[in-house]
Amino acid sequence: QVQLVESGGGLVQAGGSLRLSCAASGIIFSMAVMGWYRQAPGKQRELVAAITSRNSTSYADSVKGRFTISRDNAKNTVYLQMNNLKPEDTAVYYCRWGSYDYWGQGTQVTVSS
């Protein structure tokens, strides 16, 4: 059974930082493409960052230079380091295994101005 469990969200002031974690089970994590998505109220869910099994990364233009995705295959965990947060980063953040319809429960990130 595939499980993805996000953690690390919270309330932070603009300019602050947060580190999100997503622990995966039920998949061969070391071979998996993993992605972080977010969904703000009234908006569609969007891809924020992705990382391949070879640690190739990609980012949405809105977060380039501020967010860093990484993985620890020994811990079956993918991370999203978020720096210089802005109010427009406020959303529920989800991790996803590849393009499969497996999502975590999400973690709320709220950035105050």
C-alpha positions in Angstrom: 0.0 0.0 0.0 1.4 3.4 -1.0 1.6 6.0 1.7 2.9 9.5 1.5 3.0 11.5 4.7 3.9 15.2 4.6 5.1 17.3 7.6 6.8 20.5 8.4 4.2 23.1 7.4 3.3 26.0 9.6 2.9 29.8 10.0 5.9 32.0 9.1 6.5 35.6 8.4 7.4 36.8 4.9 11.1 36.3 4.3 11.2 33.2 6.6 12.0 29.6 5.9 10.3 26.2 6.3 11.4 22.7 5.4 8.8 20.2 4.3 9.3 16.5 4.5 7.4 13.7 2.8 8.0 10.1 4.0 7.1 7.5 1.4 6.3 3.8 1.9 5.0 1.1 -0.4 7.1 2.1 -3.4 10.7 1.6 -4.6 11.6 5.0 -3.5 15.1 5.1 -4.9 13.7 4.7 -8.4 10.8 7.1 -8.0 10.3 10.5 -9.4 8.9 12.6 -6.6 7.1 15.9 -6.8 5.9 18.7 -4.5 2.6 20.4 -5.4 0.6 23.1 -3.8 -3.0 24.3 -3.9 -4.0 27.7 -2.7 -7.7 28.5 -2.0 -9.7 28.9 -5.1 -6.8 27.9 -7.3 -5.8 24.7 -9.1 -3.1 22.4 -7.7 0.2 23.2 -9.3 3.6 21.5 -9.5 6.2 23.3 -7.5 9.3 21.1 -7.8 10.2 17.6 -8.9 13.3 15.3 -8.5 14.2 12.3 -10.5 15.9 9.1 -9.3 19.2 10.6 -10.5 18.6 13.8 -8.5 17.8 15.9 -11.6 15.5 18.7 -10.4 13.0 21.1 -11.9 11.1 24.0 -10.4 8.2 26.3 -11.2 9.3 29.7 -12.2 7.7 31.3 -9.2 9.9 29.4 -6.8 13.2 29.2 -8.6 16.1 30.4 -6.5 14.0 30.2 -3.3 13.0 26.5 -3.0 15.2 23.4 -3.1 14.0 19.9 -3.5 16.1 17.0 -2.3 15.8 13.4 -1.3 17.3 10.9 1.1 16.8 7.4 -0.3 18.0 5.8 2.9 15.0 7.4 4.7 12.6 7.2 1.8 12.0 10.9 2.2 11.8 13.9 -0.1 12.3 17.4 1.2 11.4 20.9 0.1 13.5 23.6 1.6 11.6 26.9 1.2 13.5 30.2 1.8 12.5 33.8 1.4 8.8 32.8 1.6 6.2 35.2 0.3 2.5 35.5 1.1 1.7 34.1 -2.3 3.4 30.9 -1.3 0.5 30.3 1.2 -1.1 27.0 0.2 -1.5 23.3 1.2 1.6 21.5 0.0 1.4 17.9 -1.2 3.9 15.3 -2.3 3.2 12.9 -5.1 4.8 9.8 -6.5 5.5 10.3 -10.2 2.4 10.9 -12.2 0.4 8.3 -10.2 -2.7 9.3 -8.3 -1.1 8.9 -4.9 -1.0 11.9 -2.7 -0.3 12.7 0.9 -2.8 14.4 3.2 -1.0 17.7 2.6 0.6 20.2 5.0 -0.5 23.8 5.4 2.0 26.6 4.8 0.8 30.1 5.7 3.0 33.1 5.1 2.1 36.3 6.7 3.0 39.7 5.4 
